[in-house]
Amino acid sequence: MTGGIEAVGDLVEGGLLARAAEPSAGEDAGHSREGACLNCGASLVGSHCHRCGQRAHVHRTIAAFVHDLLHGVLHFEGKTCRTLPLLAWRPGKLTREYIDGRRASYVSPIALFLFVVFLTFAGFHAMGSAIDLGDTVTMGGKKVSIGDAEANLKADIAAAEQRRAAAVAAGQPVDSIDREIEGLKSALGTTEAIERNDVNGLVKAAAAPASPSASRLDAIWRKAKANPELLIYKLESDAYKYSWLLIPISVPFVWLLFPFSRRFHLYDHTVFVTYSLSFMMLALLVATAGAKFEFAPLVMIPLLYAPFHLYRQVRETYGTSRLGAIGRTFLLLIFAAIALTLWALAILGLILGG
């Protein structure tokens, strides 16, 4: 229930940000018709007062209020209905139309991107996390249960603390024992995070340096550092905060398809990237829903269609030949993998360094 409420909150937040990026999109006649501005009394000519800027027509009913919520916050309006079909089937035409200045009929790239980002991650929250860190770890080359690993580590810590107390009583140095205890406690924190399925705690534990005395738990550390489920978790929880980084990371790669071109500029590539990312996030949301509900077509269709979508966008946006578009699409798929890797590393660096 809480996850669903959070999802709705994310969705509304995304709509608000999209609305901020494109505040006048989809304004219509409103819900009442006035001859003079209700705020300053000036005669009305058009949809807004020319003197104070207030809307010419205001609502006075609950139904109209709900309409404004859907219309303004969630961005349900004519532009969306015209933009989404083109985004799905004619992305190159949509991109070229916007670049060439024919924009009145379409949602701007950044407004669409902001809303899609929050729609995607709201969907992730609503569907819940499918992460399962497992119930075993490797210690001493053998798989043991989390409970046994935790008990063994606690026993090792207790034994090390007894040796430390004896060393202090005998006036012997305890630096090496302190390092051993620190390493064992760090490893214990890792196993406890795995037992709680606490991926956030596991990520933070993975950032801490492992002591040499904890070498037998290297498998646990590798799991903490390399488990791809950590990245999935971050995409479901915190990565939306840094999703905008995908745009500046991706644009230089698209520029490499047309280096030093006088026809195409960074602005063109930025519009291309932003619309493309919006579609790919929607496709990811559909594929995730398919995986969640074990409906294979919803997983396979977006994955198979994504390269063709990229091909169509390249060809129509830049006016290339079929062969040229195919070659550039192949390069873009490679570049996309590199960009996603850089984005993931940047996110993990920001999170672990925070």
C-alpha positions in Angstrom: 0.0 0.0 0.0 2.8 2.4 0.9 4.6 1.6 -2.3 1.5 2.4 -4.3 1.1 5.8 -2.5 4.7 6.6 -3.2 4.2 5.7 -6.8 1.4 8.1 -7.1 3.5 10.7 -5.4 6.3 10.2 -7.9 3.9 10.4 -10.8 2.4 13.7 -9.6 5.9 15.0 -8.9 6.9 14.1 -12.5 3.9 15.8 -13.8 4.6 18.9 -11.9 8.2 19.0 -13.2 7.0 18.4 -16.8 4.5 21.2 -16.3 7.2 23.5 -15.1 9.2 22.7 -18.2 6.3 23.4 -20.4 3.8 25.5 -18.4 1.5 26.6 -21.2 1.1 23.3 -22.9 -2.5 22.3 -23.7 -4.2 25.3 -22.3 -7.8 25.4 -23.4 -10.9 27.4 -22.9 -11.3 26.5 -19.2 -14.5 26.0 -17.3 -16.2 29.4 -17.2 -16.3 32.3 -19.6 -15.8 35.8 -18.4 -15.9 39.2 -20.2 -13.5 40.8 -17.8 -10.5 39.5 -15.8 -11.7 38.4 -12.3 -8.3 39.4 -10.9 -7.8 43.0 -12.2 -11.0 43.8 -14.1 -9.3 44.3 -17.5 -11.3 43.4 -20.7 -10.3 40.0 -21.9 -8.9 39.3 -25.3 -7.7 35.7 -25.5 -7.1 32.9 -23.0 -5.1 35.1 -20.5 -5.4 38.6 -19.2 -3.0 40.9 -21.0 -2.6 43.1 -17.9 -1.9 40.7 -15.0 -1.5 37.3 -16.8 -4.2 35.4 -14.9 -6.3 32.8 -16.8 -9.3 34.3 -18.5 -11.5 31.4 -17.4 -11.5 29.8 -14.0 -13.2 26.7 -12.6 -15.7 26.7 -9.7 -16.7 23.0 -9.4 -15.1 19.8 -8.0 -15.4 18.2 -11.4 -13.5 21.0 -13.0 -10.9 20.8 -10.3 -10.3 17.1 -11.0 -10.1 18.0 -14.7 -7.4 20.5 -13.9 -5.5 17.9 -12.0 -5.5 15.5 -14.9 -5.0 18.2 -17.4 -2.3 20.2 -15.7 -0.5 18.0 -13.3 -0.5 14.7 -15.2 -0.2 16.5 -18.5 -3.2 14.8 -20.2 -3.9 17.0 -23.1 -4.0 17.1 -26.9 -0.2 17.5 -27.3 0.4 14.2 -25.5 -2.1 12.3 -27.8 -0.2 13.7 -30.8 3.3 13.2 -29.4 3.1 9.6 -28.1 2.0 7.8 -31.3 4.8 9.6 -33.2 7.3 8.8 -30.5 6.4 5.1 -30.7 6.2 4.7 -34.5 7.7 7.8 -36.2 10.3 9.0 -33.7 12.5 10.5 -36.5 9.6 12.6 -37.8 8.8 13.8 -34.3 12.5 14.7 -33.7 12.9 16.5 -37.0 9.6 18.4 -36.6 10.7 19.7 -33.3 14.2 20.6 -34.5 12.8 22.4 -37.5 10.6 24.6 -35.3 7.2 22.9 -35.8 6.5 22.5 -32.1 3.0 23.7 -31.3 1.5 20.2 -31.7 4.0 18.3 -29.6 5.2 18.0 -26.0 8.8 19.3 -25.8 11.6 16.7 -25.3 12.5 17.8 -21.8 8.9 18.0 -20.6 8.2 14.5 -22.0 11.5 13.2 -20.5 10.7 14.5 -17.0 7.3 13.0 -17.0 8.4 9.6 -18.4 11.2 9.4 -15.9 8.8 9.7 -13.0 6.2 7.5 -14.7 8.8 4.8 -15.1 10.1 4.8 -11.6 6.6 5.2 -10.2 5.8 2.0 -12.1 8.8 0.3 -10.6 7.7 1.3 -7.1 4.2 0.1 -7.7 5.3 -3.2 -9.0 7.7 -3.6 -6.0 11.3 -4.8 -6.0 12.0 -8.3 -7.3 15.5 -8.3 -5.7 16.4 -11.4 -3.7 20.0 -11.5 -2.4 19.8 -15.2 -1.6 20.1 -17.1 1.6 23.6 -18.5 1.3 27.1 -17.0 1.2 30.5 -18.5 0.5 32.9 -18.9 3.4 36.2 -20.9 3.2 35.2 -22.2 -0.2 32.0 -23.6 1.1 28.4 -22.4 0.8 26.8 -21.8 4.2 23.5 -20.3 5.2 23.3 -16.7 6.2 22.4 -17.7 9.7 25.4 -20.0 10.1 27.7 -17.3 8.6 26.4 -14.8 11.0 26.9 -17.1 14.0 30.4 -18.0 12.9 31.3 -14.4 12.5 30.0 -13.5 16.0 31.9 -16.4 17.5 35.1 -15.2 15.7 34.5 -11.6 16.9 34.1 -12.9 20.5 37.2 -15.0 20.3 39.2 -12.1 18.8 38.0 -9.7 21.6 39.1 -12.3 24.2 42.6 -12.5 22.6 42.7 -8.7 22.6 41.8 -8.5 26.3 44.6 -11.1 27.0 47.1 -9.2 24.9 46.2 -5.9 26.7 46.7 -7.6 30.1 50.1 -9.0 29.0 51.1 -5.5 27.6 51.3 -6.8 24.1 50.4 -4.7 20.9 46.8 -5.1 19.7 46.9 -3.3 16.4 46.6 -6.4 14.3 43.8 -7.8 16.5 41.9 -4.5 16.2 42.2 -4.6 12.4 41.0 -8.2 12.5 38.0 -7.3 14.7 37.1 -4.3 12.4 37.2 -6.6 9.3 35.0 -9.2 11.0 32.5 -6.6 12.1 32.4 -5.2 8.6 31.8 -8.7 7.2 29.1 -9.3 9.8 27.4 -6.1 8.7 27.4 -7.4 5.2 25.8 -10.7 6.1 23.2 -8.9 8.2 22.4 -6.7 5.2 22.0 -9.8 3.0 19.7 -11.4 5.6 17.5 -8.4 5.7 17.6 -8.1 2.0 18.9 -4.6 2.6 20.5 -3.7 -0.7 21.1 -0.1 0.4 23.1 -1.3 3.4 24.9 -3.8 1.2 26.0 -1.1 -1.2 27.4 1.0 1.6 29.1 -2.0 3.1 30.7 -2.7 -0.2 32.2 0.8 -0.3 34.1 0.2 3.0 37.6 -1.2 2.6 37.9 -4.9 3.6 40.7 -5.8 6.0 43.2 -8.5 5.1 41.8 -10.6 8.0 38.5 -10.8 6.2 39.9 -12.4 3.1 37.8 -15.6 3.6 34.8 -13.4 3.0 35.9 -12.2 -0.4 33.0 -13.9 -2.0 30.6 -11.9 0.1 32.4 -8.7 -0.9 32.3 -9.6 -4.5 28.7 -10.2 -4.3 28.2 -6.9 -2.6 30.2 -5.0 -5.3 29.4 -6.9 -8.4 25.8 -8.1 -8.0 23.8 -6.5 -10.8 20.8 -6.5 -8.6 22.3 -3.6 -6.7 22.1 -1.5 -9.9 18.5 -2.6 -10.4 17.7 -1.6 -6.9 19.2 1.8 -7.4 17.1 2.2 -10.6 14.1 1.5 -8.5 14.9 3.8 -5.7 17.4 6.6 -6.2 18.5 6.5 -9.8 15.7 8.7 -11.1 17.4 11.6 -9.3 20.3 11.2 -11.7 18.5 10.1 -14.8 19.1 13.5 -16.4 22.8 12.5 -16.6 21.9 10.1 -19.4 21.4 13.1 -21.7 24.8 14.8 -21.4 26.5 11.4 -21.4 24.7 10.2 -24.5 24.9 13.3 -26.7 28.7 13.1 -27.4 28.2 9.5 -28.7 25.5 10.7 -31.1 27.8 13.5 -32.2 30.4 10.9 -33.2 28.0 9.5 -35.8 28.3 12.9 -37.7 31.6 14.4 -36.6 32.3 17.9 -37.7 29.0 18.0 -39.6 27.8 21.5 -40.6 24.2 20.2 -41.1 23.7 18.8 -37.6 24.6 20.4 -34.4 24.6 19.5 -30.7 21.1 20.9 -30.3 19.9 18.4 -32.9 21.6 15.5 -31.1 20.2 16.6 -27.7 16.6 16.6 -29.0 17.3 13.2 -30.6 18.7 11.8 -27.4 16.0 13.2 -25.2 13.1 11.8 -27.3 14.9 8.5 -27.7 15.5 8.1 -23.9 11.9 8.9 -23.3 10.8 6.0 -25.5 13.4 3.6 -24.2 12.3 4.2 -20.6 8.7 3.5 -21.5 9.8 0.3 -23.3 11.7 -0.6 -20.2 8.6 -0.1 -18.0 6.6 -2.3 -20.3 9.3 -5.0 -20.3 9.6 -4.8 -16.5 5.8 -5.2 -16.2 6.0 -8.2 -18.5 8.7 -9.8 -16.4 6.8 -9.0 -13.2 3.6 -10.7 -14.4 5.5 -13.4 -16.3 4.0 -12.5 -19.7 6.8 -13.1 -22.2 5.4 -11.0 -25.1 5.5 -7.9 -23.0 9.2 -8.6 -22.4 10.3 -9.6 -25.9 8.4 -7.1 -28.0 10.0 -4.0 -26.5 13.4 -5.6 -26.5 13.1 -6.6 -30.2 11.5 -3.4 -31.3 14.0 -1.0 -29.6 16.8 -1.4 -32.3 14.2 -0.9 -35.1 12.9 2.2 -33.3 16.4 3.5 -33.1 16.9 2.8 -36.8 13.8 4.7 -37.7 14.7 7.6 -35.6 18.2 7.9 -37.1 17.0 7.6 -40.6 14.2 10.2 -40.4 16.0 12.6 -38.2 19.2 12.8 -40.1 17.9 11.9 -43.6 20.4 9.0 -44.1 20.2 6.1 -46.5 19.0 2.7 -45.3 22.5 1.4 -45.2 23.8 4.4 -43.4 21.0 4.2 -40.8 21.7 0.5 -40.2 25.4 1.2 -39.7 24.8 4.1 -37.4 22.1 2.1 -35.4 24.7 -0.7 -34.9 27.1 1.9 -33.5 24.5 3.5 -31.4 23.7 0.2 -29.7 27.3 -0.1 -28.8 27.4 3.5 -27.7 24.3 3.0 -25.6 25.9 0.1 -23.7 28.9 2.3 -23.0 26.7 5.3 -22.0 24.6 3.1 -19.6 27.8 1.7 -18.0 29.2 5.2 -17.5 25.8 6.3 -16.1 25.7 3.4 -13.7 29.3 4.0 -12.5 28.5 7.7 -12.0 25.4 6.9 -10.0 27.2 4.3 -7.8 30.1 6.8 -7.4 27.6 9.5 -6.3 25.8 7.2 -3.9 28.8 5.5 -2.4 30.7 8.8 -2.1 27.7 10.5 -0.4 
